[in-house]
């Protein structure tokens, strides 16, 4: 009887401790959810700012690039995706408005071509920093898997390509994936 009485006396105390533990876990969950929502809003705000910055570049004109089949002939930004790094190739606009000597030894297009290696997290900032003359076809970018990637890295490269395409889509940039034909 004494043992049963002791058990009955301890039962409400044990239940109260379990209730307190459940309340503590619930409060922790609510706090974590609020922090996650705040982080998501901050990220969305950053993405909206990045989209607004890229809105200065006009929408793409497909008729201007539909017949471009070689990466070297692509005049807009070209992104080569590797396992750990992205290579962004841009061709700056010719500063000389005259057609005289255009594309010759005096004004070679290769002299205006630049390649930048960037981390995937810096892609949006790199695109925002590009001058408007680098976007001749409008807001479209070519994306290709790096031909230099090893066979072991191919799955990682493909995942990176898909992540880059998702990121570009979130920024409102049209993606022309190479090879398309």
Helices and strands as residue ranges (DSSP letters): H 2-54, H 62-65, G 71-73, E 78-81, E 86-91, G 109-112, E 113-118, G 120-122, H 123-129, G 132-134, E 140-145, G 151-153, H 154-171, E 174-177
